[in-house]
Amino acid sequence: MKLEEIINIISEGENEKVEFKSTFNNEAIVSIAAFANTNGGILLVGIQDNGKITGVKINSEIVKDWINQIRNKTAPPLFLDYESITFDEKEIIVFKIPEFPVKPVSVRGRYYKRSSSSNIQLSADEITEFRLTSLNYSFDSFPIETRFNELYPDAIQSFVQKIKNSGRFRSSQNMEFDLEKLGFLRNGKLTRAAELLWGNHHTAIHIGRFKSPDIIIDDVLIRAPLLIAVDESMEFIKKNIGLGYEFTGELQRKNRWQFPLPVIRELLLNSIVHKDYRNPTDVIIKIFDDKIEFTNPGGLLGNLSTEDLLTDTYLAKHRNRLLAEAFYLTGEIEKYGTGFIRIRNELKDYPELELSISDLTDFLKVVLKVKKEVGKEVGKEVGKEVGKE
């Protein structure tokens, strides 16, 4: 690297991809492993946390010892090169750490990831997630003992009909062949995704209509194959949100839901497709007078942030690849992680609403609510009739 590049990096301070160390120690190795487990990064040795250049007094043997320490204390072992940069007669050692393809990398049995300018120890679930991703597996792709005749034929037939209508898959006359081709059947065994989509091992979607945080007007616990559960959930939600009318100058008035149905369906699908199914907690949807909340087990994957989701350039990762594939084939979602982009486009017709996303590490919470400044006025203007279309 050129000196000018190093000076620019130092001036910007520590961040998700840059770490300063005044000396080389075990914390430096932890940072290296965290970078390898995330998106890579740069470790500068000879720089204090505040960016002051102190330099290090070393020779080639000392740096060789550092490299050996990195290799011996990490698993899989990391082999790194280094550069030496001199500034004002002070030597800075630069380690460039690429993202490691086989994750996670440990430091003496502990695993870390990079978050902002900190190294965060991975939880047991995160370690499993990293390993599955490295092996190109997802939890829903693992084979299970459920037999084919234990699935609901109607649910499978509905799926087959939907994918025919969408034109996204050309099916044969052999259902088992098609399911194996799509990955729902592996080596003669059904996968977890098949059971979730069409079987009797149902995840629960718990939906409540609240007058206040502690007063529940109505609620339902939906247990059904996922493709059926989506429609049942939408029916309950529609009965419990407001419906008003717009007069556009045409002969017929136009229905206007308090919350746009395409956005609600997208958020519902997001909660289902990205749920961590190792966690038995239900998908929870809370409907209030002025907002609707979606909470599902499973935070954002990898280095994706809530800020990224508010842009048009984010790259989403699927926790459950086969579930995502199933809902893509039926035409419910797009394959490219564009759900939040479509949501924002739909909300352009609802300027009184705002969207907030919270990554709670083990849970993701998305709230669609009426902006405070319009609050009660919107409710008066809409003239809602709950439960009617």
C-alpha positions as CSV (number, residue, x, y, z in Angstrom):
1,M,0.0,0.0,0.0
2,K,1.1,3.5,-0.6
3,L,1.9,5.9,2.2
4,E,-0.9,8.2,1.1
5,E,-3.5,5.4,1.4
6,I,-2.3,4.6,4.9
7,I,-2.6,8.2,6.0
8,N,-6.1,8.4,4.6
9,I,-7.1,5.2,6.4
10,I,-5.6,6.5,9.7
11,S,-7.4,9.8,9.3
12,E,-10.8,8.1,9.0
13,G,-10.3,6.1,12.2
14,E,-11.2,2.6,13.2
15,N,-14.3,1.0,11.6
16,E,-15.8,-2.2,10.4
17,K,-12.7,-2.9,8.2
18,V,-9.9,-1.1,10.0
19,E,-8.3,-1.8,13.4
20,F,-5.4,0.0,15.1
21,K,-3.0,-1.6,17.5
22,S,0.0,0.0,19.2
23,T,1.6,-3.4,19.7
24,F,1.0,-6.9,18.5
25,N,-0.8,-9.1,21.0
26,N,-3.7,-11.7,21.3
27,E,-6.2,-8.9,20.8
28,A,-4.6,-8.3,17.4
29,I,-5.1,-12.0,16.5
30,V,-8.8,-11.8,17.6
31,S,-9.3,-8.8,15.3
32,I,-7.7,-10.7,12.4
33,A,-10.0,-13.7,12.9
34,A,-13.0,-11.3,13.2
35,F,-12.1,-9.7,9.9
36,A,-11.7,-13.2,8.3
37,N,-15.2,-14.1,9.5
38,T,-16.8,-11.0,8.2
39,N,-15.8,-9.1,5.1
40,G,-12.1,-8.9,5.5
41,G,-10.1,-5.8,6.8
42,I,-6.8,-4.2,7.6
43,L,-4.9,-4.3,10.8
44,L,-2.3,-1.5,11.4
45,V,0.3,-2.2,14.1
46,G,2.0,0.8,15.4
47,I,-1.1,3.1,15.7
48,Q,-2.9,4.0,18.9
49,D,-6.7,3.7,19.1
50,N,-7.0,7.5,18.7
51,G,-5.0,7.4,15.4
52,K,-1.7,8.6,16.8
53,I,1.3,7.0,15.0
54,T,3.7,5.6,17.5
55,G,5.4,3.0,15.3
56,V,6.9,-0.3,16.3
57,K,10.6,-1.3,16.7
58,I,10.9,-4.7,15.0
59,N,13.0,-6.8,12.6
60,S,12.1,-9.6,10.2
61,E,12.4,-12.2,12.9
62,I,9.8,-10.5,15.1
63,V,7.3,-10.2,12.3
64,K,7.9,-13.8,11.3
65,D,7.1,-14.7,14.9
66,W,3.8,-12.7,14.7
67,I,2.9,-14.6,11.5
68,N,3.6,-17.9,13.3
69,Q,1.4,-16.9,16.2
70,I,-1.5,-16.0,13.9
71,R,-1.1,-19.4,12.1
72,N,-0.8,-21.4,15.4
73,K,-3.6,-19.7,17.3
74,T,-6.3,-19.7,14.5
75,A,-8.3,-22.6,13.2
76,P,-8.5,-23.1,10.3
77,P,-5.0,-21.6,10.3
78,L,-4.6,-18.2,8.7
79,F,-1.5,-17.5,6.6
80,L,-1.0,-13.7,6.1
81,D,1.5,-11.5,4.4
82,Y,2.4,-8.1,5.7
83,E,3.8,-4.7,4.5
84,S,6.1,-2.4,6.3
85,I,5.4,1.4,5.9
86,T,7.7,4.1,7.3
87,F,6.2,7.5,8.3
88,D,8.3,10.2,10.1
89,E,10.9,7.5,10.8
90,K,8.2,5.4,12.5
91,E,7.5,1.9,11.2
92,I,3.9,0.7,10.7
93,I,3.1,-3.0,10.0
94,V,0.1,-3.6,7.7
95,F,-1.8,-6.9,7.7
96,K,-4.4,-7.3,5.0
97,I,-6.9,-9.9,6.0
98,P,-9.2,-11.3,3.2
99,E,-12.6,-12.8,4.0
100,F,-12.0,-16.5,4.7
101,P,-14.0,-18.9,2.5
102,V,-14.4,-21.6,5.2
103,K,-16.0,-20.0,8.3
104,P,-15.9,-19.5,11.1
105,V,-12.2,-19.1,12.0
106,S,-11.5,-19.5,15.7
107,V,-8.9,-18.1,18.1
108,R,-8.1,-20.8,20.6
109,G,-11.6,-22.2,20.4
110,R,-13.5,-18.9,20.4
111,Y,-15.2,-17.3,17.4
112,Y,-15.6,-13.6,16.6
113,K,-17.1,-11.4,14.0
114,R,-16.6,-7.7,13.2
115,S,-19.3,-5.3,14.0
116,S,-18.6,-1.5,13.6
117,S,-15.2,-1.1,15.2
118,S,-15.6,-3.9,17.7
119,N,-15.0,-7.7,17.8
120,I,-18.1,-9.6,18.9
121,Q,-18.0,-13.2,20.1
122,L,-20.3,-15.5,18.1
123,S,-23.2,-17.3,19.8
124,A,-23.6,-21.0,19.3
125,D,-26.4,-20.4,16.8
126,E,-24.2,-18.0,14.8
127,I,-21.4,-20.5,14.7
128,T,-23.8,-23.1,13.3
129,E,-25.1,-20.6,10.8
130,F,-21.5,-19.8,9.6
131,R,-20.7,-23.4,9.1
132,L,-23.9,-24.2,7.2
133,T,-23.3,-21.2,4.9
134,S,-19.7,-22.3,4.3
135,L,-20.9,-25.7,3.3
136,N,-23.6,-24.2,1.0
137,Y,-26.3,-25.6,3.3
138,S,-29.1,-24.0,5.1
139,F,-31.1,-25.4,8.0
140,D,-34.2,-26.1,5.9
141,S,-32.2,-28.2,3.4
142,F,-31.3,-31.0,5.9
143,P,-33.1,-34.4,5.4
144,I,-35.7,-35.5,8.0
145,E,-37.5,-38.7,8.8
146,T,-41.0,-37.5,7.8
147,R,-42.5,-39.7,5.1
148,F,-44.0,-38.5,1.8
149,N,-47.4,-39.8,2.8
150,E,-47.4,-37.7,5.9
151,L,-47.5,-34.5,3.8
152,Y,-50.8,-32.8,3.0
153,P,-51.6,-33.6,-0.7
154,D,-53.8,-30.5,-1.1
155,A,-50.9,-28.3,0.0
156,I,-48.6,-29.9,-2.5
157,Q,-51.1,-29.7,-5.3
158,S,-51.7,-26.0,-4.5
159,F,-47.9,-25.4,-4.7
160,V,-47.6,-27.2,-8.0
161,Q,-50.5,-25.2,-9.5
162,K,-49.0,-21.9,-8.3
163,I,-45.6,-22.6,-9.8
164,K,-47.3,-23.6,-13.1
165,N,-49.2,-20.3,-13.1
166,S,-46.1,-18.3,-12.3
167,G,-44.2,-19.9,-15.2
168,R,-41.0,-20.1,-13.1
169,F,-40.6,-23.9,-13.2
170,R,-41.5,-26.4,-15.8
171,S,-42.9,-29.4,-13.9
172,S,-43.0,-33.0,-15.1
173,Q,-45.7,-35.6,-14.5
174,N,-43.7,-37.1,-11.6
175,M,-44.1,-35.1,-8.4
176,E,-41.3,-36.8,-6.5
177,F,-38.9,-36.2,-9.4
178,D,-39.8,-32.5,-9.4
179,L,-39.4,-32.2,-5.6
180,E,-36.0,-33.8,-5.8
181,K,-35.0,-31.5,-8.7
182,L,-36.0,-28.5,-6.5
183,G,-34.1,-29.8,-3.5
184,F,-37.2,-30.6,-1.3
185,L,-36.3,-34.3,-1.6
186,R,-32.7,-35.4,-1.0
187,N,-31.4,-38.9,-1.4
188,G,-35.0,-40.2,-1.0
189,K,-35.6,-38.2,2.2
190,L,-37.7,-35.1,2.6
191,T,-36.0,-32.0,3.7
192,R,-37.1,-29.7,6.6
193,A,-38.4,-27.2,4.0
194,A,-40.8,-29.8,2.6
195,E,-42.2,-30.5,6.1
196,L,-42.6,-26.8,6.8
197,L,-44.3,-26.1,3.5
198,W,-46.6,-29.1,3.3
199,G,-46.3,-31.2,6.5
200,N,-47.8,-31.3,9.9
201,H,-44.8,-30.0,11.8
202,H,-46.2,-26.5,11.8
203,T,-44.6,-23.4,12.8
204,A,-46.9,-21.0,14.6
205,I,-47.9,-17.5,13.6
206,H,-49.4,-15.6,16.5
207,I,-51.4,-12.5,15.5
208,G,-53.1,-10.2,17.9
209,R,-55.2,-7.0,17.7
210,F,-54.3,-4.7,20.5
211,K,-56.1,-1.6,21.8
212,S,-53.0,-0.8,23.9
213,P,-49.9,-2.8,24.8
214,D,-51.7,-4.7,27.5
215,I,-55.3,-4.8,26.1
216,I,-55.9,-7.5,23.5
217,I,-59.2,-7.2,21.5
218,D,-58.7,-10.4,19.4
219,D,-56.0,-12.9,18.6
220,V,-55.3,-16.1,16.7
221,L,-52.6,-18.8,16.7
222,I,-52.2,-20.1,13.1
223,R,-50.7,-23.6,12.8
224,A,-50.7,-24.7,9.2
225,P,-48.3,-25.6,6.3
226,L,-46.6,-22.3,5.5
227,L,-48.2,-21.9,2.1
228,I,-51.6,-22.1,3.7
229,A,-50.6,-20.1,6.8
230,V,-49.8,-17.1,4.7
231,D,-53.3,-16.8,3.3
232,E,-54.9,-17.5,6.7
233,S,-52.7,-14.8,8.3
234,M,-53.6,-12.2,5.7
235,E,-57.3,-12.9,6.2
236,F,-57.1,-12.2,9.9
237,I,-55.0,-9.1,9.4
238,K,-57.5,-7.7,6.9
239,K,-60.3,-8.1,9.4
240,N,-58.4,-6.1,12.0
241,I,-57.0,-3.1,10.1
242,G,-58.9,-0.1,8.8
243,L,-60.5,0.2,5.4
244,G,-61.4,3.5,4.0
245,Y,-62.2,5.0,0.6
246,E,-60.6,7.4,-1.9
247,F,-62.6,9.5,-4.2
248,T,-60.6,10.0,-7.4
249,G,-63.2,11.8,-9.5
250,E,-64.3,8.5,-11.1
251,L,-67.8,7.0,-10.8
252,Q,-66.7,4.3,-8.3
253,R,-64.9,5.1,-5.1
254,K,-61.6,3.3,-4.5
255,N,-60.8,1.2,-1.5
256,R,-57.9,2.3,0.6
257,W,-56.6,0.1,3.3
258,Q,-55.1,1.7,6.4
259,F,-51.9,-0.3,5.7
260,P,-51.2,-1.3,2.1
261,L,-51.9,-5.0,1.6
262,P,-48.8,-5.7,-0.6
263,V,-46.6,-4.3,2.1
264,I,-48.2,-6.4,4.8
265,R,-47.9,-9.5,2.7
266,E,-44.2,-8.8,1.9
267,L,-43.5,-8.3,5.6
268,L,-45.3,-11.4,6.5
269,L,-43.4,-13.5,3.9
270,N,-40.1,-11.9,5.1
271,S,-40.9,-13.0,8.7
272,I,-41.6,-16.6,7.5
273,V,-38.8,-17.0,5.0
274,H,-36.1,-15.5,7.3
275,K,-37.2,-17.1,10.5
276,D,-34.7,-19.1,12.4
277,Y,-36.5,-22.4,12.7
278,R,-34.1,-23.8,15.3
279,N,-35.8,-21.3,17.6
280,P,-39.3,-22.5,18.7
281,T,-40.6,-19.0,19.3
282,D,-43.5,-18.0,17.1
283,V,-43.6,-15.4,14.5
284,I,-45.5,-12.6,16.3
285,I,-47.6,-9.9,14.6
286,K,-49.2,-7.2,16.7
287,I,-51.8,-4.9,15.2
288,F,-52.5,-1.5,16.9
289,D,-54.7,1.4,16.0
290,D,-51.7,3.2,14.4
291,K,-49.1,0.5,13.7
292,I,-48.5,-3.1,12.9
293,E,-45.4,-5.0,14.2
294,F,-43.7,-8.1,12.7
295,T,-41.2,-10.0,14.9
296,N,-39.5,-13.2,14.0
297,P,-36.7,-15.2,15.5
298,G,-33.4,-14.7,13.6
299,G,-31.5,-11.5,13.2
300,L,-29.9,-10.2,10.1
301,L,-27.4,-12.5,8.5
302,G,-23.7,-11.8,7.9
303,N,-22.7,-8.2,7.7
304,L,-26.1,-6.9,6.6
305,S,-27.3,-4.0,8.6
306,T,-30.7,-2.3,9.1
307,E,-29.2,0.7,7.3
308,D,-28.4,-1.5,4.3
309,L,-32.1,-2.5,4.1
310,L,-33.1,1.1,3.6
311,T,-30.9,1.4,0.4
312,D,-31.5,0.1,-3.1
313,T,-28.2,-1.7,-3.3
314,Y,-28.2,-4.1,-0.4
315,L,-27.4,-7.8,-1.0
316,A,-29.6,-10.0,1.1
317,K,-28.7,-13.5,2.3
318,H,-31.3,-16.3,2.8
319,R,-31.3,-18.2,6.1
320,N,-33.7,-20.7,4.5
321,R,-32.8,-21.1,0.9
322,L,-35.4,-23.7,0.0
323,L,-38.2,-21.8,1.6
324,A,-37.1,-18.7,-0.3
325,E,-37.0,-20.8,-3.5
326,A,-40.5,-22.1,-2.9
327,F,-42.1,-18.7,-2.4
328,Y,-40.1,-17.4,-5.4
329,L,-41.4,-20.2,-7.6
330,T,-45.0,-19.4,-6.6
331,G,-44.4,-15.8,-7.6
332,E,-44.8,-14.5,-4.0
333,I,-41.2,-13.1,-3.7
334,E,-38.3,-12.2,-5.9
335,K,-35.1,-14.1,-5.7
336,Y,-32.8,-11.2,-5.5
337,G,-33.5,-9.9,-2.0
338,T,-35.5,-6.9,-3.3
339,G,-38.4,-7.1,-0.7
340,F,-37.6,-3.9,1.1
341,I,-37.1,-2.0,-2.1
342,R,-40.6,-3.1,-3.2
343,I,-42.0,-2.1,0.2
344,R,-40.6,1.4,-0.1
345,N,-42.0,1.8,-3.6
346,E,-45.5,0.7,-2.4
347,L,-45.2,3.2,0.5
348,K,-44.8,6.1,-1.9
349,D,-48.6,6.1,-2.1
350,Y,-48.8,6.2,1.7
351,P,-46.8,9.3,2.8
352,E,-48.5,9.2,6.2
353,L,-46.7,5.9,7.0
354,E,-43.1,5.1,8.0
355,L,-41.1,1.9,8.3
356,S,-38.6,1.1,11.0
357,I,-36.4,-2.0,11.2
358,S,-34.6,-3.2,14.4
359,D,-32.0,-6.0,14.5
360,L,-32.3,-7.5,18.0
361,T,-29.5,-10.0,17.4
362,D,-31.7,-13.1,17.8
363,F,-34.8,-11.4,16.5
364,L,-35.8,-9.0,13.7
365,K,-38.6,-6.5,14.3
366,V,-40.2,-4.5,11.6
367,V,-42.8,-1.8,12.4
368,L,-45.1,-0.1,9.9
369,K,-46.7,2.9,11.6
370,V,-48.5,6.2,11.1
371,K,-46.2,9.2,11.4
372,K,-46.7,11.1,14.7
373,E,-47.3,14.4,12.9
374,V,-50.3,13.0,11.0
375,G,-51.5,10.6,13.8
376,K,-55.2,11.0,14.5
377,E,-55.9,13.2,11.5
378,V,-55.3,10.2,9.2
379,G,-57.7,8.1,11.1
380,K,-60.4,10.8,10.8
381,E,-59.9,11.2,7.1
382,V,-59.9,7.6,6.2
383,G,-63.2,6.9,7.8
384,K,-62.3,3.3,8.4
385,E,-64.7,0.4,8.6
386,V,-62.9,-2.4,10.3
387,G,-63.5,-5.8,8.8
388,K,-65.1,-4.7,5.6
389,E,-63.7,-4.6,2.1
